[in-house]
């Protein structure tokens, strides 16, 4: 299948899956109803191959030709209370906040409250320097400023930093960072740039980012389960985020100061609210045609990955996609704009970027009348199930002795290994990175991933480090 990379382009991962375009019908006759029921059944079969392996919990909404054909909730929103997730639950969007912030910025430009060629120096005394005088709002929106990501902030991984640092102090810390390249000459993803965009919104309106978002976008679109998280407080209707435990099951994530993520990652929403946002982007209720051309520019899009995806040997479709991931939460929103299809995925157990994209295109195969790939022998899904059940080591040993019967996918296995690394499971991640490197001995990527894992802060004191990193 054709998959988006984490940057703006496209890459081919695994064998190309053929899709064919289906002509939508508006006739609400018995054959149409039967077709919709069949579509729902097929989508549910696809999703069940992930949920049955503990690879997904959360909510999914699928629309075909502008009509919702599937919406369902899976798993628990609060494991301690055994509270079932419902379709109306909100989830932290993480970086999926960025397309919403970018839309709000364009709305304010249309209202004459700012210009996208304004510079950082125009708004912040901390950036009254050569770098700040070059970086425009356009550069921040398109991740071409050269500004690094928040991991470069000294003390970012310290809990006390999140407790003690104000938004003003955070801005000062950002201003101390050195750019990675000359402004506008390359692409580098930066949450910090979007944090600053939120502060600029506040400066030009005299109201908080949350108030602006509510008034300008959420209320007009009736997005009642959406808002902006502040500080360490979780909205009561937001599902709690979870990561894997070392010996099986999950643990609830420790809250971070969402105010330091701001306009780049602090929005929470539900699948239905995001669908309302999705549909609004087809009209002119939010922004005009010129603004949408900038939002979805194929060279420098704002908060979206924009590209063409091969859906059959004869056809390609235009796709807008974005995702987010943050301590137990994972999100993805994909718009197949030629056909007005939509797939929105929100999770509170941290599904990897690769798997949620794979799930998206497995569902898309149904929308384009193709048979989805059978995932019953997928090694990544088997291992996720074993991690949750507490049998990871035994399952990994069994799989290694019976490779011929299994489906190995290097990107999928590597993505799972990174998810374990980010969950603090250093020993297990090294085991899997080593397996991937041995299974794909000619892959320079597999070797590089193992080296990076060996040098990661999580594995610095791992008992397995000496065994796998020599």
C-alpha positions as CSV (number, residue, x, y, z in Angstrom):
1,X,0.0,0.0,0.0
2,X,1.1,3.6,-0.5
3,X,1.9,5.2,2.8
4,X,2.8,8.7,3.9
5,X,6.1,9.3,5.5
6,X,6.4,11.4,8.7
7,X,7.5,14.3,6.5
8,X,5.4,15.5,3.5
9,X,6.1,13.0,0.8
10,X,4.9,9.5,0.0
11,X,6.7,6.2,0.2
12,X,6.0,2.6,-0.9
13,X,6.0,0.2,2.1
14,X,5.6,-3.5,1.3
15,X,3.7,-4.8,-1.7
16,X,1.5,-2.4,-3.5
17,X,-2.2,-3.1,-2.8
18,X,-4.5,-2.4,-5.7
19,X,-7.6,-0.4,-5.1
20,X,-10.3,0.5,-7.6
21,X,-12.7,3.4,-7.4
22,X,-16.3,2.9,-6.7
23,X,-19.0,5.3,-8.0
24,X,-21.2,6.6,-5.1
25,X,-24.9,6.3,-5.4
26,X,-27.5,8.6,-3.8
27,X,-30.4,6.3,-4.2
28,X,-31.7,5.0,-0.9
29,X,-33.1,1.8,-2.2
30,X,-32.7,-1.7,-0.8
31,X,-29.6,-2.4,-2.8
32,X,-27.9,0.7,-1.3
33,X,-28.9,-0.2,2.2
34,X,-27.6,-3.7,1.6
35,X,-24.4,-2.3,0.3
36,X,-24.0,-0.1,3.4
37,X,-24.6,-3.0,5.7
38,X,-22.0,-5.0,3.8
39,X,-19.5,-2.1,4.0
40,X,-20.1,-1.9,7.8
41,X,-19.5,-5.6,8.2
42,X,-16.3,-5.6,6.2
43,X,-14.9,-2.6,8.1
44,X,-15.7,-4.3,11.4
45,X,-13.8,-7.4,10.3
46,X,-10.8,-5.2,9.5
47,X,-10.9,-3.4,12.8
48,X,-11.4,-6.6,14.7
49,X,-8.1,-8.0,13.4
50,X,-6.5,-5.2,15.4
51,X,-8.7,-5.1,18.5
52,X,-8.5,-8.9,18.9
53,X,-4.7,-8.5,19.2
54,X,-4.9,-5.6,21.7
55,X,-3.4,-3.3,19.0
56,X,-6.2,-0.8,19.1
57,X,-8.6,0.7,21.7
58,X,-10.5,3.9,21.1
59,X,-13.0,5.2,18.5
60,X,-13.2,5.0,14.7
61,X,-15.4,6.9,12.3
62,X,-15.6,6.1,8.6
63,X,-17.5,8.2,6.0
64,X,-18.1,7.2,2.3
65,X,-19.1,9.9,-0.1
66,X,-19.8,12.4,2.7
67,X,-22.0,10.0,4.7
68,X,-21.0,8.2,7.9
69,X,-21.0,4.4,7.2
70,X,-19.2,3.2,10.3
71,X,-18.7,4.5,13.9
72,X,-17.7,2.4,16.9
73,X,-15.9,2.6,20.2
74,X,-13.6,-0.1,21.6
75,X,-12.1,-0.7,25.0
76,X,-12.1,1.3,28.2
77,X,-11.9,5.1,28.7
78,X,-11.0,4.5,32.4
79,X,-9.5,1.2,33.2
80,X,-9.6,1.7,37.0
81,X,-13.3,2.2,36.9
82,X,-13.9,-0.3,34.1
83,X,-15.6,2.5,32.1
84,X,-16.4,1.6,28.5
85,X,-15.4,4.0,25.8
86,X,-18.3,5.5,23.9
87,X,-18.3,7.2,20.5
88,X,-18.8,10.6,22.2
89,X,-15.6,10.4,24.3
90,X,-12.9,12.9,23.6
91,X,-9.3,12.1,23.2
92,X,-6.1,14.3,23.3
93,X,-5.3,14.9,19.6
94,X,-1.6,15.7,20.2
95,X,-0.2,17.0,16.9
96,X,-3.5,16.5,15.1
97,X,-4.2,19.9,16.8
98,X,-2.0,21.5,14.2
99,X,-4.4,21.4,11.2
100,X,-7.0,23.1,13.4
101,X,-4.6,25.8,14.6
102,X,-3.5,26.4,11.0
103,X,-7.1,26.9,9.9
104,X,-7.6,29.3,12.8
105,X,-4.5,31.3,11.7
106,X,-5.9,31.6,8.2
107,X,-9.2,32.7,9.5
108,X,-7.5,35.5,11.5
109,X,-5.6,36.5,8.4
110,X,-8.8,36.8,6.4
111,X,-10.2,39.0,9.2
112,X,-7.1,41.3,8.9
113,X,-5.8,40.6,12.4
114,X,-2.4,39.2,11.2
115,X,-0.4,38.6,8.1
116,X,1.5,35.4,7.4
117,X,4.5,37.3,6.3
118,X,4.7,38.9,9.8
119,X,7.9,37.8,11.7
120,X,8.6,36.5,15.2
121,X,10.3,39.8,15.9
122,X,7.0,41.6,15.2
123,X,5.5,39.8,18.2
124,X,8.2,38.8,20.7
125,X,11.0,41.0,22.1
126,X,12.8,37.7,22.8
127,X,13.1,37.2,19.1
128,X,14.4,40.7,18.2
129,X,17.4,39.2,16.6
130,X,18.5,38.2,13.0
131,X,16.7,34.8,13.3
132,X,13.5,36.2,14.6
133,X,13.5,38.9,11.9
134,X,13.6,36.3,9.2
135,X,11.1,33.7,10.5
136,X,7.6,34.4,9.3
137,X,4.3,32.9,10.4
138,X,4.4,31.0,7.1
139,X,7.6,29.4,8.1
140,X,6.2,28.3,11.4
141,X,3.0,26.9,9.9
142,X,5.0,24.9,7.3
143,X,7.8,23.7,9.6
144,X,10.5,25.5,7.5
145,X,11.8,27.9,10.1
146,X,14.7,25.8,11.2
147,X,13.5,25.9,14.8
148,X,14.1,22.6,16.6
149,X,11.5,20.5,18.4
150,X,10.7,20.7,22.1
151,X,13.0,17.8,22.9
152,X,15.9,20.3,22.4
153,X,14.7,22.3,25.5
154,X,17.0,21.8,28.4
155,X,15.1,19.9,31.1
156,X,12.2,18.9,28.9
157,X,12.1,15.3,30.3
158,X,12.3,16.6,33.9
159,X,8.9,16.5,35.7
160,X,9.7,19.6,37.7
161,X,10.3,21.5,34.5
162,X,6.6,21.0,33.5
163,X,5.5,21.9,37.0
164,X,7.5,25.1,37.4
165,X,7.8,26.5,33.9
166,X,5.3,29.2,32.9
167,X,4.3,29.9,29.3
168,X,6.3,33.1,29.4
169,X,9.4,31.4,30.7
170,X,8.9,28.7,28.1
171,X,9.0,31.3,25.3
172,X,12.2,32.6,26.7
173,X,13.7,29.1,26.6
174,X,12.6,28.6,23.0
175,X,14.3,31.9,22.0
176,X,17.6,30.5,23.4
177,X,17.7,27.7,20.9
178,X,19.9,27.8,17.8
179,X,18.2,27.1,14.4
180,X,19.1,23.9,12.6
181,X,19.3,25.5,9.2
182,X,18.8,28.8,7.4
183,X,15.2,30.0,7.4
184,X,13.1,28.5,4.6
185,X,15.9,26.2,3.2
186,X,14.7,22.9,4.6
187,X,11.9,21.1,6.6
188,X,12.1,20.3,10.3
189,X,9.1,19.3,12.3
190,X,8.7,21.7,15.3
191,X,6.1,21.7,18.0
192,X,7.7,24.8,19.4
193,X,6.8,26.8,16.2
194,X,3.1,26.0,16.7
195,X,3.3,26.8,20.4
196,X,4.5,30.3,19.4
197,X,1.6,30.6,16.8
198,X,-0.8,30.1,19.7
199,X,0.8,32.9,21.6
200,X,0.6,35.1,18.5
201,X,-3.1,34.4,18.3
202,X,-3.5,35.6,21.8
203,X,-1.5,38.8,21.2
204,X,-3.5,39.8,18.1
205,X,-6.9,39.1,19.6
206,X,-6.4,39.9,23.3
207,X,-8.0,36.6,24.2
208,X,-6.7,33.2,25.0
209,X,-6.0,30.6,22.3
210,X,-8.8,28.4,23.8
211,X,-11.3,31.3,23.7
212,X,-10.4,32.1,20.1
213,X,-10.7,28.5,19.1
214,X,-14.1,28.1,20.8
215,X,-15.5,31.3,19.3
216,X,-14.1,31.1,15.8
217,X,-14.3,27.4,15.1
218,X,-15.6,25.0,17.7
219,X,-18.9,26.7,18.4
220,X,-19.8,27.5,14.8
221,X,-19.2,23.9,13.9
222,X,-21.1,22.5,16.9
223,X,-17.9,20.7,18.1
224,X,-19.3,20.3,21.6
225,X,-16.8,17.5,22.7
226,X,-13.8,19.6,21.8
227,X,-11.6,22.1,23.5
228,X,-8.1,22.9,24.7
229,X,-6.5,21.2,27.7
230,X,-4.7,23.5,30.2
231,X,-2.1,22.7,32.8
232,X,-2.3,19.2,34.3
233,X,-6.1,18.9,34.2
234,X,-7.9,16.4,32.0
235,X,-11.3,17.2,30.6
236,X,-13.8,14.9,32.4
237,X,-15.2,13.6,29.1
238,X,-11.7,12.8,27.8
239,X,-10.6,9.1,27.8
240,X,-7.5,8.5,29.9
241,X,-4.3,7.7,28.1
242,X,-2.4,4.4,28.8
243,X,0.9,2.8,28.0
244,X,2.1,-0.8,28.3
245,X,3.4,-2.2,31.5
246,X,6.6,-4.3,31.6
247,X,4.8,-7.4,32.9
248,X,1.6,-7.0,30.9
249,X,-1.4,-4.8,30.9
250,X,-1.3,-1.0,31.0
251,X,-0.6,1.9,33.3
252,X,-2.1,5.3,33.2
253,X,0.1,8.1,31.9
254,X,1.4,10.8,34.2
255,X,-0.1,14.1,33.2
256,X,2.1,16.8,31.7
257,X,1.6,20.5,31.5
258,X,-0.5,20.8,28.4
259,X,-0.1,24.6,28.5
260,X,3.5,24.0,27.2
261,X,2.1,22.2,24.2
262,X,-0.6,24.8,23.5
263,X,-1.7,25.4,19.9
264,X,0.6,22.5,18.7
265,X,-0.8,19.6,20.6
266,X,-3.3,20.5,23.4
267,X,-6.6,20.2,21.6
268,X,-9.0,17.3,22.6
269,X,-11.8,16.2,20.4
270,X,-14.1,13.3,19.4
271,X,-14.4,11.5,16.1
272,X,-17.7,13.1,15.3
273,X,-16.4,16.6,16.1
274,X,-13.4,16.0,13.8
275,X,-15.8,14.8,11.1
276,X,-17.7,18.1,11.4
277,X,-14.4,19.9,10.9
278,X,-13.5,17.7,8.0
279,X,-16.8,18.4,6.2
280,X,-16.5,22.2,6.9
281,X,-13.2,22.2,4.9
282,X,-15.1,21.3,1.7
283,X,-17.1,24.5,1.9
284,X,-16.2,28.1,2.7
285,X,-17.7,28.4,6.2
286,X,-14.3,28.6,7.8
287,X,-11.8,29.8,5.1
288,X,-12.0,30.9,1.5
289,X,-10.6,29.3,-1.6
290,X,-7.3,31.2,-1.4
291,X,-6.7,30.2,2.2
292,X,-7.5,26.6,1.5
293,X,-4.9,26.7,-1.4
294,X,-2.3,27.6,1.2
295,X,-3.6,25.2,3.8
296,X,-3.3,22.3,1.3
297,X,-0.3,23.5,-0.7
298,X,1.5,20.4,-2.0
299,X,4.9,22.0,-1.4
300,X,4.4,23.8,1.9
301,X,1.1,22.7,3.4
302,X,0.0,24.0,6.8
303,X,-0.6,21.3,9.4
304,X,-1.5,18.6,6.8
305,X,0.4,16.0,4.7
306,X,-0.8,16.4,1.2
307,X,-0.2,13.9,-1.6
308,X,-1.5,11.5,-4.2
309,X,-2.0,7.9,-3.3
310,X,-2.2,5.0,-5.8
311,X,-5.5,3.2,-5.2
312,X,-5.3,1.0,-8.3
313,X,-3.0,0.6,-11.4
314,X,-5.3,3.0,-13.2
315,X,-6.1,5.5,-10.5
316,X,-4.6,7.8,-7.9
317,X,-6.5,9.8,-5.4
318,X,-5.7,13.0,-3.6
319,X,-5.3,12.6,0.2
320,X,-5.0,14.9,3.1
321,X,-3.7,13.2,6.2
322,X,-2.4,14.1,9.7
323,X,-1.8,12.4,12.9
324,X,-0.7,12.9,16.5
325,X,0.9,11.0,19.4
326,X,1.3,12.0,23.0
327,X,1.8,9.8,26.1
328,X,-0.8,7.1,25.5
329,X,-2.9,9.0,23.0
330,X,-2.7,8.4,19.2
331,X,-4.8,10.0,16.5
332,X,-5.1,10.0,12.7
333,X,-7.4,11.8,10.3
334,X,-7.4,11.0,6.6
335,X,-9.4,12.7,3.9
336,X,-9.8,11.0,0.5
337,X,-10.9,14.3,-1.1
338,X,-11.7,13.1,-4.6
339,X,-14.5,10.9,-3.3
340,X,-15.2,12.7,0.0
341,X,-14.3,9.6,2.0
342,X,-13.0,10.0,5.6
343,X,-11.3,7.8,8.1
344,X,-10.8,9.2,11.6
345,X,-9.0,7.1,14.3
346,X,-8.6,8.1,18.0
347,X,-6.8,5.8,20.5
348,X,-5.9,5.9,24.2
349,X,-3.4,3.1,24.1
350,X,-0.8,4.7,21.8
351,X,-1.1,2.7,18.6
352,X,2.0,3.4,16.5
353,X,2.2,5.7,13.5
354,X,2.8,2.7,11.1
355,X,-0.1,0.6,12.5
356,X,-2.7,3.4,12.5
357,X,-1.8,4.2,8.9
358,X,-1.9,0.6,8.0
359,X,-5.4,0.3,9.7
360,X,-6.5,3.4,7.8
361,X,-5.5,1.9,4.4
362,X,-7.0,-1.5,5.3
363,X,-10.3,0.3,5.9
364,X,-9.8,2.3,2.7
365,X,-9.5,-0.9,0.7
366,X,-13.1,-1.6,1.8
367,X,-14.3,1.8,0.7
368,X,-12.7,1.2,-2.8
369,X,-14.3,-2.2,-3.1
370,X,-11.0,-4.2,-2.6
371,X,-10.4,-7.1,-0.2
372,X,-8.3,-6.0,2.8
373,X,-5.1,-7.8,3.6
374,X,-5.5,-10.7,6.0
375,X,-3.5,-9.8,9.2
376,X,-3.9,-13.1,11.0
377,X,-0.2,-14.0,10.7
378,X,1.1,-10.5,11.3
379,X,4.0,-10.8,13.7
380,X,3.6,-7.2,15.0
381,X,0.0,-7.8,16.0
382,X,0.9,-11.1,17.6
383,X,3.7,-9.5,19.7
384,X,1.4,-6.6,20.8
385,X,-1.1,-9.2,22.0
386,X,1.7,-11.0,23.9
387,X,3.0,-7.8,25.4
388,X,-0.4,-6.9,26.8
389,X,-1.0,-10.5,28.1
390,X,2.5,-10.7,29.7
391,X,3.9,-13.4,27.4
392,X,6.1,-11.3,25.2
393,X,9.4,-13.2,25.9
394,X,7.8,-16.6,25.3
395,X,6.0,-15.5,22.1
396,X,9.2,-13.8,20.7
397,X,11.1,-17.1,21.2
398,X,8.4,-19.1,19.6
399,X,8.2,-16.8,16.6
400,X,11.9,-16.9,16.1
401,X,11.9,-20.7,15.9
402,X,8.9,-20.7,13.4
403,X,9.6,-17.8,11.0
404,X,8.3,-19.6,7.9
405,X,4.7,-19.5,9.2
406,X,4.7,-15.8,10.0
407,X,4.3,-12.5,8.1
408,X,7.3,-10.2,8.8
409,X,7.1,-6.5,8.0
410,X,10.3,-4.5,8.8
411,X,8.6,-1.1,9.2
412,X,5.8,-2.5,11.3
413,X,8.1,-4.4,13.6
414,X,10.4,-1.4,14.0
415,X,7.5,0.9,14.7
416,X,6.4,-1.5,17.5
417,X,9.9,-1.6,18.9
418,X,10.0,2.2,19.0
419,X,6.6,2.3,20.8
420,X,8.0,0.0,23.5
421,X,11.0,2.2,23.7
422,X,8.8,5.3,24.3
423,X,6.8,3.3,26.8
424,X,10.0,2.8,28.9
425,X,10.3,-0.9,28.0
426,X,14.0,-0.7,27.1
427,X,14.9,-4.4,27.4
428,X,12.0,-5.6,25.3
429,X,12.6,-2.9,22.6
430,X,16.2,-4.0,22.3
431,X,15.1,-7.6,21.9
432,X,12.9,-6.7,19.0
433,X,15.3,-4.3,17.4
434,X,17.8,-7.1,17.4
435,X,15.4,-9.5,15.9
436,X,14.5,-7.1,13.1
437,X,18.2,-6.5,12.4
438,X,18.9,-10.3,12.3
439,X,15.8,-11.0,10.2
440,X,16.7,-8.3,7.6
441,X,20.5,-8.5,7.6
442,X,20.8,-6.4,4.4
443,X,18.7,-3.5,5.8
444,X,20.8,-0.5,6.7
445,X,17.6,1.0,8.3
446,X,17.3,-2.0,10.7
447,X,21.0,-1.6,11.7
448,X,20.6,2.1,12.2
449,X,17.4,1.6,14.3
450,X,19.3,-0.8,16.6
451,X,22.1,1.7,17.0
452,X,19.7,4.5,17.9
453,X,17.9,2.3,20.4
454,X,21.2,1.3,22.0
455,X,22.0,5.1,22.4
456,X,18.6,6.0,23.7
457,X,18.2,7.4,27.2
458,X,15.6,4.7,28.0
459,X,18.1,1.9,27.3
460,X,21.1,3.5,29.0
461,X,20.8,1.3,32.1
462,X,19.1,-1.7,30.4
463,X,20.2,-5.1,31.5
464,X,20.0,-6.3,27.9
465,X,22.1,-3.5,26.5
466,X,25.4,-5.3,26.6
467,X,24.0,-8.4,25.0
468,X,22.4,-6.6,22.0
469,X,24.5,-3.5,21.5
470,X,28.0,-4.9,21.1
